[in-house]
Amino acid sequence: MRIAKLHQEYNIDLKYTLFPLHPYVPDDGMTLEELFRGRNFDLKAAQQHIRNLAKEEGLDYGERSKTYNSRLAQELAKWAETRPNGSNIHNRMYRAYFYEGTNLADVEALADAAHEIGLDRAQAREVLLTRSFKENVDADWNRCRELGVTAVPTYICNGRNLVGAQSYEALVDLVVSAGAGPLN
């Protein structure tokens, strides 16, 4: 993945800020047709484009037909980031959502995913049920509003933004222009 490679090759600190993508989607999800109804949007072409981008990155991309509310997954991610190796939750959530079609509002599925990357399942479940990282996600959403973020991914480095899937070269230019040097 481009970001992992960038992090390995350049002296940068990587911080995920979570964005409220379709926060109105109910917990039981909605079909992609429902999500994009009334828009001049070719769903099949968009899915093929994303599939091609994922393939270029060596990522799996499944045949999902629904979207789900990701708020609880974001709360899980904020908790996971406080644990050793917890940043692996981001890749696990990608796989769960885009490849496996997992409902990201399902507490048990999320707790299982946390356990799969080595986190304590019971702790993850408790975090989700008590919503103990809700304020952390609220802070990220507010930060996105303040920064004018409207899409994912958005890369921000010293006030300069890149929006959407970017080439590795564009990401290198972003971090180098902000003063990051190579690690080797």
ZAVOKOL-211126 format. One record per residue: x negated, y, z of N, C-alpha, C in turn; residue number from 0. Coordinates in steps of 0.02 Angstrom, whole numbers, plus 50000, padded with zeros to 5 digits. Each point is the difference from the previous one (the first is absolute). Layout:
BEGIN
n.c1, n.c2, n.c3, ca.c1, ca.c2, ca.c3, c.c1, c.c2, c.c3, nr
X, Y, Z, X, Y, Z, X, Y, Z, NUM
...
This chain:
BEGIN
n.c1, n.c2, n.c3, ca.c1, ca.c2, ca.c3, c.c1, c.c2, c.c3, nr
49959, 49941, 50000, 50041, 50059, 50000, 49956, 50062, 50000, 0
50024, 50050, 49967, 49960, 50061, 49991, 49983, 50034, 50067, 1
50048, 50004, 50045, 49988, 50035, 50063, 49950, 49961, 50042, 2
50006, 49934, 50002, 49952, 49959, 50038, 49930, 50009, 49972, 3
49994, 50000, 49934, 49935, 50009, 49968, 49972, 50070, 50017, 4
50042, 50050, 49996, 49979, 50068, 50015, 49975, 50005, 50073, 5
50036, 49968, 50045, 49982, 50000, 50071, 49934, 49964, 50012, 6
49986, 49950, 49960, 49937, 49962, 50006, 49941, 50037, 49970, 7
50012, 50042, 49951, 49945, 50032, 49964, 49986, 50072, 50020, 8
50049, 50033, 50033, 49991, 50071, 50018, 50012, 50011, 50074, 9
49967, 50050, 50025, 50005, 50017, 50071, 50064, 50041, 50010, 10
50055, 49964, 50009, 50065, 50032, 50009, 50036, 49969, 50059, 11
50044, 50038, 50030, 50047, 49974, 50050, 50067, 49995, 49965, 12
50028, 49941, 50003, 50064, 49988, 49966, 50055, 50001, 50052, 13
50052, 50040, 49989, 50056, 50003, 50046, 50065, 49994, 49960, 14
50040, 49952, 50019, 50066, 49993, 49969, 50049, 50047, 50035, 15
50037, 50037, 49960, 50055, 50040, 50025, 50062, 49973, 49965, 16
50049, 49980, 50040, 50058, 49966, 49973, 50052, 50050, 49974, 17
50032, 49981, 49945, 50046, 50044, 49964, 50069, 49969, 49998, 18
50053, 50040, 50008, 50068, 49974, 50000, 50027, 49988, 49929, 19
49979, 49946, 49969, 50024, 49984, 49933, 50069, 49967, 50006, 20
50051, 50032, 49975, 50069, 49977, 50001, 50024, 49983, 50071, 21
49996, 50048, 50047, 50019, 49985, 50069, 50074, 49987, 50010, 22
50041, 50015, 49951, 50072, 49990, 50005, 50022, 49929, 49984, 23
49954, 49958, 49977, 50017, 49931, 49982, 50021, 49964, 50064, 24
50056, 49965, 49999, 50022, 49965, 50060, 49953, 49942, 50017, 25
50002, 49977, 50063, 49956, 49947, 50022, 50008, 49936, 49960, 26
50059, 49986, 49975, 50010, 49939, 49961, 49980, 50010, 49927, 27
49976, 50059, 49984, 49974, 50014, 49933, 50052, 50020, 49950, 28
49976, 50014, 49940, 50044, 50014, 49943, 49963, 49976, 49937, 29
50039, 49985, 49950, 49969, 49977, 49938, 49963, 50059, 49968, 30
49951, 49983, 49960, 49964, 50052, 49964, 50046, 50037, 49952, 31
50048, 49964, 49972, 50048, 50033, 49956, 50040, 50052, 50038, 32
50020, 49985, 50062, 50036, 50049, 50041, 49955, 50060, 50016, 33
49937, 49985, 50016, 49954, 50053, 50019, 49991, 50051, 49944, 34
49996, 49976, 49938, 49985, 50044, 49943, 50061, 50016, 49958, 35
50060, 49981, 50022, 50061, 50014, 49962, 50008, 50075, 49989, 36
50020, 50017, 49940, 50013, 50070, 49983, 49938, 50039, 49979, 37
49943, 49968, 50000, 49938, 50033, 49979, 49981, 49975, 49931, 38
49968, 50041, 49963, 49974, 49980, 49935, 49935, 49961, 50013, 39
50008, 49936, 50014, 49944, 49960, 50025, 50004, 49930, 49972, 40
49947, 49977, 49968, 49997, 49932, 49974, 49967, 49956, 50052, 41
50041, 49965, 50039, 49975, 49960, 50055, 49954, 49944, 49977, 42
50018, 49967, 49947, 49957, 49944, 49976, 49932, 50026, 49977, 43
49999, 50056, 49965, 49936, 50028, 49978, 49958, 50023, 50060, 44
50033, 50030, 50049, 49964, 50022, 50060, 49970, 49941, 50037, 45
50039, 49946, 50007, 49974, 49941, 50034, 49941, 49970, 49962, 46
50004, 49999, 49935, 49945, 49974, 49960, 49938, 50043, 50008, 47
50010, 50065, 50002, 49943, 50046, 50010, 49967, 49987, 50067, 48
50040, 49993, 50053, 49973, 49986, 50066, 49966, 49932, 50001, 49
50029, 49951, 49968, 49971, 49933, 49996, 49931, 50004, 49966, 50
49995, 50039, 49947, 49936, 50008, 49965, 49948, 50035, 50044, 51
50021, 50052, 50036, 49954, 50034, 50046, 49976, 49953, 50055, 52
50046, 49961, 50027, 49982, 49952, 50053, 49951, 49949, 49973, 53
50012, 49976, 49940, 49955, 49950, 49970, 49930, 50028, 49992, 54
49994, 50063, 49978, 49935, 50033, 49992, 49963, 50002, 50067, 55
50037, 50005, 50054, 49970, 50003, 50067, 49989, 49931, 50030, 56
50023, 49948, 49966, 49995, 49933, 50028, 50052, 49987, 50053, 57
50055, 50037, 49997, 50054, 49992, 50049, 50058, 49960, 49970, 58
50033, 49963, 50043, 50060, 49964, 49979, 50059, 50048, 49999, 59
50045, 49988, 49954, 50062, 50040, 49997, 50055, 49952, 49980, 60
50051, 49995, 50042, 50054, 49952, 49989, 50058, 50029, 49961, 61
50051, 49961, 49996, 50061, 50019, 49963, 50053, 50024, 50049, 62
49986, 50052, 50037, 50049, 50023, 50049, 50058, 50036, 49966, 63
50058, 49992, 50030, 50060, 50031, 49972, 50032, 50049, 50050, 64
49973, 50003, 50061, 50028, 50044, 50052, 49945, 50043, 50030, 65
50021, 50054, 50029, 49956, 50041, 50040, 50028, 50000, 50071, 66
49957, 50011, 50048, 50020, 49998, 50070, 49974, 50062, 50036, 67
50032, 50015, 50055, 49978, 50056, 50041, 49934, 49980, 50034, 68
49950, 50041, 49991, 49933, 49983, 50024, 49982, 50032, 50067, 69
50048, 50032, 50032, 49985, 50037, 50062, 49969, 49955, 50054, 70
50028, 49941, 50012, 49973, 49956, 50052, 49930, 49975, 49980, 71
49990, 49986, 49937, 49934, 49978, 49977, 49949, 50055, 50012, 72
50020, 50063, 49992, 49955, 50055, 50014, 49984, 50005, 50074, 73
50050, 49989, 50042, 49988, 50001, 50072, 49953, 49943, 50020, 74
50009, 49942, 49969, 49955, 49944, 50012, 49929, 50018, 49979, 75
49993, 50032, 49943, 49934, 50019, 49975, 49965, 50049, 50047, 76
50036, 50048, 50027, 49969, 50048, 50046, 49976, 49963, 50063, 77
50038, 49952, 50024, 49977, 49960, 50057, 49940, 49958, 49981, 78
50004, 49967, 49943, 49946, 49955, 49978, 49934, 50038, 49994, 79
50003, 50062, 49978, 49939, 50040, 49992, 49965, 50011, 50067, 80
50035, 49990, 50055, 49969, 50009, 50066, 49966, 49935, 50024, 81
50005, 49947, 49961, 49973, 49935, 50018, 49940, 49983, 49957, 82
49953, 49959, 50026, 49944, 49978, 49959, 50024, 49965, 49937, 83
49972, 50020, 49943, 50018, 49974, 49934, 50072, 50013, 49981, 84
50033, 50043, 50036, 50071, 50014, 49987, 50012, 50036, 49934, 85
49948, 50032, 49973, 50010, 50035, 49937, 50017, 49951, 49943, 86
49988, 49936, 50012, 50019, 49950, 49950, 50075, 49996, 49990, 87
50038, 50031, 50044, 50073, 49999, 49994, 50023, 50034, 49936, 88
49963, 50049, 49976, 50021, 50035, 49939, 50000, 49953, 49940, 89
49948, 49960, 49992, 50000, 49951, 49945, 50052, 49947, 50010, 90
50011, 49980, 50063, 50050, 49948, 50014, 50070, 50027, 49984, 91
50014, 50063, 50015, 50066, 50028, 49985, 50009, 50008, 49925, 92
49947, 50018, 49964, 50003, 50003, 49927, 50023, 49932, 49973, 93
49964, 49948, 50021, 50015, 49932, 49975, 50072, 49980, 50019, 94
50018, 50013, 50063, 50067, 49982, 50023, 50054, 50033, 49956, 95
49991, 50063, 49987, 50051, 50038, 49964, 49999, 49988, 49924, 96
49942, 50011, 49970, 49996, 49998, 49927, 49993, 49931, 49970, 97
49976, 49952, 50038, 49992, 49933, 49972, 50051, 49952, 50028, 98
50010, 50001, 50066, 50045, 49952, 50031, 50072, 50023, 50004, 99
50012, 50066, 49991, 50068, 50026, 50004, 50028, 50000, 50071, 100
49957, 50005, 50049, 50020, 49999, 50070, 50040, 50063, 50018, 101
50051, 49990, 50040, 50038, 50057, 50027, 49958, 50032, 50054, 102
49975, 50060, 49987, 49956, 50035, 50046, 50037, 50030, 50060, 103
50065, 49989, 50005, 50038, 50021, 50058, 50016, 49941, 50046, 104
49975, 49941, 49982, 50012, 49938, 50038, 49946, 49992, 50053, 105
50019, 50008, 50063, 49953, 49997, 50056, 49961, 49934, 50001, 106
50035, 49945, 49990, 49966, 49935, 50004, 49950, 49991, 49943, 107
50018, 50021, 49940, 49954, 49995, 49943, 49939, 50044, 50011, 108
50010, 50059, 50028, 49944, 50045, 50014, 49954, 49972, 50054, 109
50030, 49972, 50053, 49960, 49970, 50053, 49959, 49941, 49973, 110
50031, 49961, 49956, 49964, 49944, 49969, 49941, 50026, 49958, 111
50011, 50053, 49963, 49947, 50029, 49959, 49943, 50025, 50043, 112
50016, 50032, 50056, 49948, 50023, 50046, 49960, 49941, 50026, 113
50034, 49947, 50018, 49966, 49940, 50025, 49954, 49970, 49947, 114
50021, 50002, 49937, 49960, 49972, 49946, 49933, 50035, 49992, 115
49995, 50063, 50021, 49935, 50035, 49994, 49963, 50000, 50067, 116
50024, 49960, 50048, 49965, 49992, 50062, 50024, 50043, 50058, 117
50055, 50034, 49992, 50028, 50040, 50055, 50049, 49958, 50040, 118
50011, 50020, 50061, 50045, 49964, 50045, 50072, 50009, 49977, 119
50033, 49945, 49984, 50069, 50002, 49974, 50048, 50030, 50051, 120
49994, 49979, 50063, 50045, 50025, 50052, 49991, 50075, 50011, 121
49939, 50023, 49999, 49988, 50072, 50007, 50029, 50039, 49941, 122
49989, 49974, 49940, 50027, 50032, 49940, 50076, 50005, 50004, 123
50031, 49945, 50021, 50073, 49999, 50006, 50024, 50051, 50051, 124
49965, 50004, 50056, 50018, 50048, 50053, 49994, 50072, 49974, 125
49946, 50014, 49964, 49991, 50067, 49971, 50058, 50017, 49955, 126
50022, 49952, 49960, 50055, 50013, 49953, 50066, 50008, 50035, 127
50013, 49959, 50050, 50064, 50004, 50036, 50006, 50062, 50043, 128
49944, 50022, 50029, 50002, 50059, 50043, 49989, 50065, 49961, 129
49979, 49992, 49937, 49986, 50058, 49956, 49947, 50045, 50032, 130
49951, 49971, 50032, 49950, 50037, 50038, 49951, 50040, 49957, 131
50000, 49989, 49934, 49958, 50039, 49956, 50041, 50044, 49953, 132
50063, 50011, 50018, 50045, 50042, 49960, 49972, 50071, 49993, 133
49977, 50028, 50055, 49974, 50069, 49999, 49938, 50006, 49955, 134
49959, 49948, 49998, 49941, 50001, 49958, 50020, 50004, 49926, 135
50051, 49964, 49981, 50024, 50002, 49931, 50033, 50068, 49986, 136
50039, 50024, 50049, 50030, 50067, 49992, 49946, 50052, 49986, 137
49944, 49995, 50037, 49945, 50048, 49990, 49971, 49994, 49929, 138
49993, 49938, 49975, 49975, 49991, 49932, 50049, 50030, 49950, 139
50065, 49988, 50009, 50049, 50027, 49953, 49998, 50076, 50000, 140
49993, 50029, 50060, 49996, 50074, 50004, 49937, 50025, 49965, 141
49945, 49965, 50009, 49937, 50019, 49967, 50009, 49998, 49924, 142
50033, 49949, 49975, 50012, 49996, 49928, 50040, 50060, 49975, 143
50052, 50019, 50038, 50040, 50058, 49981, 49956, 50063, 49999, 144
49958, 50008, 50052, 49957, 50059, 50004, 49950, 50002, 49942, 145
49976, 49942, 49979, 49950, 49997, 49946, 50032, 50000, 49930, 146
50067, 49996, 49997, 50034, 50000, 49936, 49997, 49933, 49963, 147
49988, 49946, 50037, 49998, 49934, 49969, 50070, 49981, 49977, 148
50006, 49977, 49937, 50064, 49981, 49973, 50000, 49930, 49969, 149
49942, 49968, 49999, 49995, 49934, 49968, 49944, 49960, 50031, 150
50003, 49935, 49989, 49946, 49956, 50022, 49971, 49963, 49941, 151
49936, 49989, 50001, 49953, 50026, 50048, 49982, 50073, 49985, 152
49983, 50036, 50051, 49971, 50067, 49994, 49934, 49998, 50039, 153
49947, 50019, 49968, 49935, 50002, 50031, 49983, 50073, 50014, 154
49981, 50015, 50062, 49984, 50068, 50020, 49931, 50001, 50031, 155
49959, 50045, 49974, 49932, 50006, 50025, 49981, 50074, 49999, 156
49991, 50029, 50058, 49981, 50071, 50006, 50045, 50046, 49960, 157
50065, 49989, 50005, 50048, 50044, 49967, 50013, 49985, 49927, 158
49965, 49954, 49971, 50010, 49981, 49930, 50042, 49935, 49998, 159
50050, 49999, 49957, 50046, 49943, 49996, 49995, 49965, 49933, 160
50006, 49934, 50002, 50011, 49959, 49941, 50063, 49960, 50013, 161
50045, 49999, 49952, 50063, 49965, 50010, 50005, 49942, 49951, 162
50024, 49944, 50024, 50011, 49942, 49958, 49940, 49955, 49997, 163
50008, 49944, 49964, 49945, 49953, 49991, 49945, 50036, 49960, 164
49941, 50001, 50029, 49944, 50036, 49969, 49943, 49953, 49984, 165
49961, 50018, 49951, 49941, 49960, 49983, 49949, 50005, 50057, 166
49956, 49951, 50003, 49947, 50002, 50050, 49958, 50062, 49991, 167
49986, 50018, 49938, 49960, 50059, 49985, 50032, 50064, 50027, 168
50066, 50006, 49994, 50035, 50058, 50026, 49995, 50004, 50076, 169
50004, 49942, 50032, 49994, 49998, 50073, 49929, 50018, 50022, 170
49950, 49975, 49963, 49931, 50018, 50015, 49991, 50075, 49994, 171
50026, 50029, 49946, 49995, 50072, 49990, 50031, 50039, 50058, 172
50057, 49975, 50025, 50034, 50033, 50055, 49956, 50001, 50063, 173
49972, 49943, 50019, 49961, 49997, 50062, 49932, 50034, 49992, 174
49970, 49994, 49942, 49934, 50032, 49989, 50008, 50076, 49999, 175
50054, 50025, 49970, 50011, 50072, 49999, 50012, 50028, 50070, 176
50020, 49956, 50046, 50010, 50021, 50070, 49937, 49991, 50042, 177
49946, 49976, 49968, 49937, 49994, 50035, 49980, 49930, 50022, 178
50040, 49949, 49984, 49982, 49932, 50020, 49942, 49975, 49959, 179
49954, 49968, 50032, 49943, 49971, 49965, 50005, 49924, 50001, 180
49962, 49968, 49956, 50001, 49927, 49999, 49968, 49971, 50063, 181
50022, 49941, 50019, 49973, 49967, 50059, 49930, 49973, 49988, 182
49984, 49981, 49940, 49934, 49971, 49986, 49956, 50048, 49963, 183
